[in-house]
């Protein structure tokens, strides 16, 4: 939990401190510290430096150093090199790298120094990366208004929100049923049920309030996905 908290804190600060992020949060999340002017960008940068140093030290002592460095690189590309403003494939891919790194970092810290990842674990990481990349646009539906005002090229903006909904809905179903089938899990699992619920909501409930709830359900779906793969 400590490792996850350190990583999440660092990414959250990095993700919110740039002018474009502050502008977007002013539309979508005005209660956040920077748009509400509770802290300044300079203070956020200082806090980021401290959290990064703490994260590196903790990872060197307790494990998860390589995943931590990978997510740092992905975060830097996303927030400092324009990845967040780039094409949605790059944007979603960077998000997927970060989230996959978080997962493997948690496993490494929990497993201790004797843990070694196998080739099948590498295959699982690639599968998770693709699954996240093809479905994470669900979170951009919630932020559609602010993203459009900031000129971001998210999937819903680039392709239109109806097309994006259809793509994500189909992708979630493919991963929900396909993963369960390949891993020889029970046909109707919690993952399958969540996937069906997400897809139905994406297609039938097309408004911002519903999109916020759908995104939270997607996070539960994502949390269940590795449980099927690592069983």
ZADO-1210 file (C-alpha; in nm, 4 decimals, padded with zeros to 6 digits):
<atoms>
<atom x="00.0000" y="00.0000" z="00.0000" code="UNK" pos="1"/>
<atom x="00.2873" y="00.2385" z="00.0771" code="UNK" pos="2"/>
<atom x="00.4448" y="00.1810" z="-00.2651" code="UNK" pos="3"/>
<atom x="00.1118" y="00.2354" z="-00.4416" code="UNK" pos="4"/>
<atom x="00.0476" y="00.5526" z="-00.2412" code="UNK" pos="5"/>
<atom x="00.3893" y="00.6937" z="-00.3293" code="UNK" pos="6"/>
<atom x="00.3436" y="00.6180" z="-00.6995" code="UNK" pos="7"/>
<atom x="-00.0118" y="00.7515" z="-00.7086" code="UNK" pos="8"/>
<atom x="00.0886" y="01.0709" z="-00.5279" code="UNK" pos="9"/>
<atom x="00.3768" y="01.1377" z="-00.7650" code="UNK" pos="10"/>
<atom x="00.1705" y="01.0745" z="-01.0768" code="UNK" pos="11"/>
<atom x="-00.1199" y="01.2850" z="-00.9512" code="UNK" pos="12"/>
<atom x="00.1081" y="01.5816" z="-00.8865" code="UNK" pos="13"/>
<atom x="00.2848" y="01.5418" z="-01.2207" code="UNK" pos="14"/>
<atom x="-00.0471" y="01.5076" z="-01.4020" code="UNK" pos="15"/>
<atom x="-00.2012" y="01.8222" z="-01.2522" code="UNK" pos="16"/>
<atom x="00.0806" y="02.0782" z="-01.2444" code="UNK" pos="17"/>
<atom x="00.1143" y="02.1843" z="-01.6114" code="UNK" pos="18"/>
<atom x="-00.0789" y="02.4868" z="-01.7499" code="UNK" pos="19"/>
<atom x="-00.2892" y="02.2725" z="-01.9858" code="UNK" pos="20"/>
<atom x="-00.3780" y="02.0364" z="-01.7007" code="UNK" pos="21"/>
<atom x="-00.4718" y="02.3242" z="-01.4717" code="UNK" pos="22"/>
<atom x="-00.6890" y="02.4673" z="-01.7507" code="UNK" pos="23"/>
<atom x="-00.8609" y="02.1325" z="-01.8116" code="UNK" pos="24"/>
<atom x="-00.9146" y="02.0769" z="-01.4386" code="UNK" pos="25"/>
<atom x="-01.0670" y="02.4241" z="-01.4192" code="UNK" pos="26"/>
<atom x="-01.3481" y="02.2907" z="-01.6400" code="UNK" pos="27"/>
<atom x="-01.3762" y="01.9311" z="-01.5185" code="UNK" pos="28"/>
<atom x="-01.2362" y="01.9237" z="-01.1627" code="UNK" pos="29"/>
<atom x="-01.2227" y="02.2802" z="-01.0227" code="UNK" pos="30"/>
<atom x="-01.1938" y="02.1504" z="-00.6646" code="UNK" pos="31"/>
<atom x="-00.8402" y="02.0195" z="-00.7224" code="UNK" pos="32"/>
<atom x="-00.5580" y="02.2048" z="-00.5388" code="UNK" pos="33"/>
<atom x="-00.4091" y="02.3877" z="-00.8388" code="UNK" pos="34"/>
<atom x="-00.7206" y="02.5232" z="-01.0140" code="UNK" pos="35"/>
<atom x="-00.8653" y="02.6174" z="-00.6746" code="UNK" pos="36"/>
<atom x="-00.5336" y="02.7974" z="-00.5991" code="UNK" pos="37"/>
<atom x="-00.4706" y="02.6147" z="-00.2736" code="UNK" pos="38"/>
<atom x="-00.1139" y="02.5519" z="-00.3926" code="UNK" pos="39"/>
<atom x="00.0998" y="02.7044" z="-00.6677" code="UNK" pos="40"/>
<atom x="00.2687" y="02.5235" z="-00.9603" code="UNK" pos="41"/>
<atom x="00.6075" y="02.5922" z="-00.7979" code="UNK" pos="42"/>
<atom x="00.4954" y="02.4248" z="-00.4771" code="UNK" pos="43"/>
<atom x="00.3604" y="02.1322" z="-00.6786" code="UNK" pos="44"/>
<atom x="00.6966" y="02.0921" z="-00.8549" code="UNK" pos="45"/>
<atom x="00.8773" y="02.0915" z="-00.5203" code="UNK" pos="46"/>
<atom x="00.6376" y="01.8311" z="-00.3812" code="UNK" pos="47"/>
<atom x="00.6870" y="01.6208" z="-00.6952" code="UNK" pos="48"/>
<atom x="01.0650" y="01.6258" z="-00.6489" code="UNK" pos="49"/>
<atom x="01.0287" y="01.5086" z="-00.2888" code="UNK" pos="50"/>
<atom x="00.7793" y="01.2333" z="-00.3737" code="UNK" pos="51"/>
<atom x="01.0023" y="01.1100" z="-00.6581" code="UNK" pos="52"/>
<atom x="01.3064" y="01.0915" z="-00.4302" code="UNK" pos="53"/>
<atom x="01.1050" y="00.9052" z="-00.1666" code="UNK" pos="54"/>
<atom x="00.9677" y="00.6685" z="-00.4314" code="UNK" pos="55"/>
<atom x="01.3131" y="00.5866" z="-00.5668" code="UNK" pos="56"/>
<atom x="01.4503" y="00.5243" z="-00.2180" code="UNK" pos="57"/>
<atom x="01.1557" y="00.3062" z="-00.1144" code="UNK" pos="58"/>
<atom x="01.1760" y="00.1065" z="-00.4394" code="UNK" pos="59"/>
<atom x="01.5500" y="00.0456" z="-00.3999" code="UNK" pos="60"/>
<atom x="01.4986" y="-00.0810" z="-00.0456" code="UNK" pos="61"/>
<atom x="01.1754" y="-00.2797" z="-00.0775" code="UNK" pos="62"/>
<atom x="01.1574" y="-00.3648" z="-00.4487" code="UNK" pos="63"/>
<atom x="00.9647" y="-00.2422" z="-00.7488" code="UNK" pos="64"/>
<atom x="01.2489" y="-00.0212" z="-00.8750" code="UNK" pos="65"/>
<atom x="01.2247" y="-00.1152" z="-01.2433" code="UNK" pos="66"/>
<atom x="00.8432" y="-00.0739" z="-01.2594" code="UNK" pos="67"/>
<atom x="00.8794" y="00.2560" z="-01.0720" code="UNK" pos="68"/>
<atom x="01.1344" y="00.3877" z="-01.3220" code="UNK" pos="69"/>
<atom x="00.9183" y="00.2728" z="-01.6144" code="UNK" pos="70"/>
<atom x="00.6124" y="00.4546" z="-01.4796" code="UNK" pos="71"/>
<atom x="00.8265" y="00.7638" z="-01.4134" code="UNK" pos="72"/>
<atom x="00.9353" y="00.7626" z="-01.7781" code="UNK" pos="73"/>
<atom x="00.5770" y="00.7146" z="-01.8978" code="UNK" pos="74"/>
<atom x="00.4565" y="00.9912" z="-01.6665" code="UNK" pos="75"/>
<atom x="00.7288" y="01.2277" z="-01.7896" code="UNK" pos="76"/>
<atom x="00.6394" y="01.1594" z="-02.1523" code="UNK" pos="77"/>
<atom x="00.2699" y="01.2028" z="-02.0785" code="UNK" pos="78"/>
<atom x="00.2894" y="01.5189" z="-01.8701" code="UNK" pos="79"/>
<atom x="00.6115" y="01.6947" z="-01.9761" code="UNK" pos="80"/>
<atom x="00.6706" y="01.5901" z="-02.3383" code="UNK" pos="81"/>
<atom x="00.3172" y="01.6438" z="-02.4628" code="UNK" pos="82"/>
<atom x="00.1873" y="01.2880" z="-02.4546" code="UNK" pos="83"/>
<atom x="-00.1378" y="01.4016" z="-02.2924" code="UNK" pos="84"/>
<atom x="-00.1956" y="01.6420" z="-02.5815" code="UNK" pos="85"/>
<atom x="-00.0932" y="01.3920" z="-02.8503" code="UNK" pos="86"/>
<atom x="-00.2903" y="01.1399" z="-03.0541" code="UNK" pos="87"/>
<atom x="-00.5200" y="00.9233" z="-02.8463" code="UNK" pos="88"/>
<atom x="-00.3227" y="00.6070" z="-02.9311" code="UNK" pos="89"/>
<atom x="-00.0091" y="00.7557" z="-02.7728" code="UNK" pos="90"/>
<atom x="-00.2058" y="00.9025" z="-02.4837" code="UNK" pos="91"/>
<atom x="-00.3864" y="00.5764" z="-02.4062" code="UNK" pos="92"/>
<atom x="-00.0690" y="00.3714" z="-02.4539" code="UNK" pos="93"/>
<atom x="00.1213" y="00.5815" z="-02.2015" code="UNK" pos="94"/>
<atom x="-00.1634" y="00.5404" z="-01.9535" code="UNK" pos="95"/>
<atom x="-00.1490" y="00.1653" z="-02.0082" code="UNK" pos="96"/>
<atom x="00.2278" y="00.1538" z="-01.9513" code="UNK" pos="97"/>
<atom x="00.1855" y="00.3399" z="-01.6245" code="UNK" pos="98"/>
<atom x="-00.0978" y="00.1221" z="-01.4959" code="UNK" pos="99"/>
<atom x="00.0743" y="-00.2036" z="-01.5949" code="UNK" pos="100"/>
<atom x="00.3921" y="-00.0865" z="-01.4217" code="UNK" pos="101"/>
<atom x="00.1929" y="-00.0092" z="-01.1073" code="UNK" pos="102"/>
<atom x="00.0540" y="-00.3615" z="-01.1036" code="UNK" pos="103"/>
<atom x="00.3894" y="-00.5324" z="-01.1459" code="UNK" pos="104"/>
<atom x="00.5522" y="-00.3013" z="-00.8945" code="UNK" pos="105"/>
<atom x="00.2911" y="-00.4001" z="-00.6355" code="UNK" pos="106"/>
<atom x="00.3493" y="-00.7686" z="-00.7084" code="UNK" pos="107"/>
<atom x="00.7260" y="-00.7284" z="-00.6786" code="UNK" pos="108"/>
<atom x="00.7058" y="-00.5426" z="-00.3478" code="UNK" pos="109"/>
<atom x="00.4576" y="-00.7953" z="-00.2060" code="UNK" pos="110"/>
<atom x="00.6573" y="-01.0933" z="-00.3345" code="UNK" pos="111"/>
<atom x="00.9862" y="-00.9836" z="-00.1828" code="UNK" pos="112"/>
<atom x="01.3420" y="-01.0354" z="-00.3095" code="UNK" pos="113"/>
<atom x="01.2877" y="-01.4021" z="-00.3980" code="UNK" pos="114"/>
<atom x="01.0197" y="-01.3210" z="-00.6559" code="UNK" pos="115"/>
<atom x="01.1180" y="-01.3686" z="-01.0199" code="UNK" pos="116"/>
<atom x="00.8909" y="-01.3004" z="-01.3158" code="UNK" pos="117"/>
<atom x="00.8600" y="-01.5711" z="-01.5815" code="UNK" pos="118"/>
<atom x="00.8054" y="-01.5515" z="-01.9568" code="UNK" pos="119"/>
<atom x="00.4345" y="-01.6120" z="-01.9015" code="UNK" pos="120"/>
<atom x="00.4285" y="-01.3090" z="-01.6719" code="UNK" pos="121"/>
<atom x="00.5746" y="-01.1030" z="-01.9563" code="UNK" pos="122"/>
<atom x="00.2981" y="-01.2290" z="-02.1843" code="UNK" pos="123"/>
<atom x="00.0438" y="-01.1313" z="-01.9209" code="UNK" pos="124"/>
<atom x="00.1911" y="-00.7815" z="-01.8947" code="UNK" pos="125"/>
<atom x="00.1650" y="-00.7321" z="-02.2717" code="UNK" pos="126"/>
<atom x="-00.1941" y="-00.8573" z="-02.2644" code="UNK" pos="127"/>
<atom x="-00.2821" y="-00.6170" z="-01.9832" code="UNK" pos="128"/>
<atom x="-00.1148" y="-00.3321" z="-02.1689" code="UNK" pos="129"/>
<atom x="-00.3241" y="-00.3956" z="-02.4809" code="UNK" pos="130"/>
<atom x="-00.6438" y="-00.4419" z="-02.2785" code="UNK" pos="131"/>
<atom x="-00.5950" y="-00.1085" z="-02.1027" code="UNK" pos="132"/>
<atom x="-00.4932" y="00.0734" z="-02.4211" code="UNK" pos="133"/>
<atom x="-00.8074" y="-00.0390" z="-02.6032" code="UNK" pos="134"/>
<atom x="-01.0514" y="00.0419" z="-02.3226" code="UNK" pos="135"/>
<atom x="-00.9146" y="00.3309" z="-02.1156" code="UNK" pos="136"/>
<atom x="-01.0840" y="00.5880" z="-02.3405" code="UNK" pos="137"/>
<atom x="-01.3832" y="00.5290" z="-02.1124" code="UNK" pos="138"/>
<atom x="-01.2335" y="00.7882" z="-01.8769" code="UNK" pos="139"/>
<atom x="-01.2189" y="01.0494" z="-02.1557" code="UNK" pos="140"/>
<atom x="-01.5966" y="01.0407" z="-02.1976" code="UNK" pos="141"/>
<atom x="-01.6315" y="01.1868" z="-01.8499" code="UNK" pos="142"/>
<atom x="-01.3889" y="01.4693" z="-01.9324" code="UNK" pos="143"/>
<atom x="-01.5134" y="01.5351" z="-02.2862" code="UNK" pos="144"/>
<atom x="-01.6193" y="01.8961" z="-02.2293" code="UNK" pos="145"/>
<atom x="-01.2959" y="02.0114" z="-02.0682" code="UNK" pos="146"/>
<atom x="-01.0746" y="01.8138" z="-02.3067" code="UNK" pos="147"/>
<atom x="-01.2437" y="01.9661" z="-02.6112" code="UNK" pos="148"/>
<atom x="-01.1895" y="02.3192" z="-02.4770" code="UNK" pos="149"/>
<atom x="-00.8203" y="02.2411" z="-02.4199" code="UNK" pos="150"/>
<atom x="-00.7698" y="02.0935" z="-02.7660" code="UNK" pos="151"/>
<atom x="-00.6880" y="01.7401" z="-02.6570" code="UNK" pos="152"/>
<atom x="-00.7034" y="01.4648" z="-02.9187" code="UNK" pos="153"/>
<atom x="-00.8764" y="01.1965" z="-02.7114" code="UNK" pos="154"/>
<atom x="-01.0629" y="00.9137" z="-02.8804" code="UNK" pos="155"/>
<atom x="-01.4105" y="01.0625" z="-02.8162" code="UNK" pos="156"/>
<atom x="-01.2990" y="01.3964" z="-02.9621" code="UNK" pos="157"/>
<atom x="-01.1060" y="01.2528" z="-03.2581" code="UNK" pos="158"/>
<atom x="-01.3576" y="00.9869" z="-03.3630" code="UNK" pos="159"/>
<atom x="-01.6738" y="01.1245" z="-03.2064" code="UNK" pos="160"/>
<atom x="-01.8150" y="01.0082" z="-02.8757" code="UNK" pos="161"/>
<atom x="-02.0623" y="00.7613" z="-03.0290" code="UNK" pos="162"/>
<atom x="-01.7902" y="00.5831" z="-03.2267" code="UNK" pos="163"/>
<atom x="-01.5616" y="00.5837" z="-02.9228" code="UNK" pos="164"/>
<atom x="-01.8376" y="00.4342" z="-02.7082" code="UNK" pos="165"/>
<atom x="-01.8903" y="00.1538" z="-02.9584" code="UNK" pos="166"/>
<atom x="-01.5177" y="00.0768" z="-02.9829" code="UNK" pos="167"/>
<atom x="-01.4703" y="00.0657" z="-02.6060" code="UNK" pos="168"/>
<atom x="-01.7906" y="-00.1333" z="-02.5505" code="UNK" pos="169"/>
<atom x="-01.6836" y="-00.4005" z="-02.8000" code="UNK" pos="170"/>
<atom x="-01.3262" y="-00.4057" z="-02.6665" code="UNK" pos="171"/>
<atom x="-01.4437" y="-00.4545" z="-02.3081" code="UNK" pos="172"/>
<atom x="-01.6641" y="-00.7458" z="-02.4126" code="UNK" pos="173"/>
<atom x="-01.3833" y="-00.9074" z="-02.6120" code="UNK" pos="174"/>
<atom x="-01.1452" y="-00.8899" z="-02.3181" code="UNK" pos="175"/>
<atom x="-01.4107" y="-00.9966" z="-02.0674" code="UNK" pos="176"/>
<atom x="-01.5152" y="-01.3105" z="-02.2530" code="UNK" pos="177"/>
<atom x="-01.1829" y="-01.3814" z="-02.4263" code="UNK" pos="178"/>
<atom x="-00.9727" y="-01.3687" z="-02.1112" code="UNK" pos="179"/>
<atom x="-01.2113" y="-01.5911" z="-01.9197" code="UNK" pos="180"/>
<atom x="-01.2115" y="-01.8444" z="-02.2061" code="UNK" pos="181"/>
<atom x="-00.8339" y="-01.8497" z="-02.2580" code="UNK" pos="182"/>
<atom x="-00.7591" y="-01.8797" z="-01.8866" code="UNK" pos="183"/>
<atom x="-01.0170" y="-02.1586" z="-01.8435" code="UNK" pos="184"/>
<atom x="-01.2033" y="-01.9617" z="-01.5806" code="UNK" pos="185"/>
<atom x="-01.5722" y="-02.0013" z="-01.5190" code="UNK" pos="186"/>
<atom x="-01.7641" y="-01.8778" z="-01.8227" code="UNK" pos="187"/>
<atom x="-01.9743" y="-01.6340" z="-01.6253" code="UNK" pos="188"/>
<atom x="-01.7359" y="-01.4644" z="-01.3876" code="UNK" pos="189"/>
<atom x="-01.7395" y="-01.1322" z="-01.2087" code="UNK" pos="190"/>
<atom x="-01.5178" y="-00.9970" z="-01.4859" code="UNK" pos="191"/>
<atom x="-01.7702" y="-01.0995" z="-01.7494" code="UNK" pos="192"/>
<atom x="-02.0576" y="-00.9435" z="-01.5572" code="UNK" pos="193"/>
<atom x="-01.8688" y="-00.6164" z="-01.5116" code="UNK" pos="194"/>
<atom x="-01.7768" y="-00.6124" z="-01.8795" code="UNK" pos="195"/>
<atom x="-02.1377" y="-00.6583" z="-01.9858" code="UNK" pos="196"/>
<atom x="-02.2479" y="-00.3834" z="-01.7471" code="UNK" pos="197"/>
<atom x="-01.9846" y="-00.1400" z="-01.8762" code="UNK" pos="198"/>
<atom x="-02.0723" y="-00.2058" z="-02.2393" code="UNK" pos="199"/>
<atom x="-02.4444" y="-00.1648" z="-02.1761" code="UNK" pos="200"/>
<atom x="-02.3929" y="00.1615" z="-01.9904" code="UNK" pos="201"/>
<atom x="-02.1637" y="00.3004" z="-02.2612" code="UNK" pos="202"/>
<atom x="-02.4239" y="00.2401" z="-02.5295" code="UNK" pos="203"/>
<atom x="-02.7444" y="00.3141" z="-02.3383" code="UNK" pos="204"/>
<atom x="-02.6494" y="00.5875" z="-02.0887" code="UNK" pos="205"/>
<atom x="-02.4768" y="00.8558" z="-02.2919" code="UNK" pos="206"/>
<atom x="-02.4471" y="01.1515" z="-02.0563" code="UNK" pos="207"/>
<atom x="-02.1714" y="01.2840" z="-01.8313" code="UNK" pos="208"/>
<atom x="-02.3192" y="01.1791" z="-01.4964" code="UNK" pos="209"/>
<atom x="-02.3527" y="00.8208" z="-01.6192" code="UNK" pos="210"/>
<atom x="-02.0053" y="00.8306" z="-01.7749" code="UNK" pos="211"/>
<atom x="-01.8534" y="00.9119" z="-01.4354" code="UNK" pos="212"/>
<atom x="-02.0135" y="00.6031" z="-01.2823" code="UNK" pos="213"/>
<atom x="-01.9198" y="00.3879" z="-01.5817" code="UNK" pos="214"/>
<atom x="-01.5581" y="00.4931" z="-01.5411" code="UNK" pos="215"/>
<atom x="-01.5601" y="00.3830" z="-01.1756" code="UNK" pos="216"/>
<atom x="-01.7026" y="00.0460" z="-01.2797" code="UNK" pos="217"/>
<atom x="-01.4261" y="00.0201" z="-01.5403" code="UNK" pos="218"/>
<atom x="-01.1673" y="00.0573" z="-01.2632" code="UNK" pos="219"/>
<atom x="-01.3269" y="-00.2386" z="-01.0850" code="UNK" pos="220"/>
<atom x="-01.3173" y="-00.4327" z="-01.4125" code="UNK" pos="221"/>
<atom x="-00.9492" y="-00.3480" z="-01.4571" code="UNK" pos="222"/>
<atom x="-00.8755" y="-00.4601" z="-01.1002" code="UNK" pos="223"/>
<atom x="-01.0454" y="-00.7953" z="-01.1694" code="UNK" pos="224"/>
<atom x="-00.8629" y="-00.8549" z="-01.4990" code="UNK" pos="225"/>
<atom x="-00.5235" y="-00.9492" z="-01.3464" code="UNK" pos="226"/>
<atom x="-00.6959" y="-01.1818" z="-01.0982" code="UNK" pos="227"/>
<atom x="-00.8199" y="-01.3920" z="-01.3903" code="UNK" pos="228"/>
<atom x="-00.4823" y="-01.3846" z="-01.5654" code="UNK" pos="229"/>
<atom x="-00.2729" y="-01.4755" z="-01.2611" code="UNK" pos="230"/>
<atom x="-00.4960" y="-01.7525" z="-01.1286" code="UNK" pos="231"/>
</atoms>
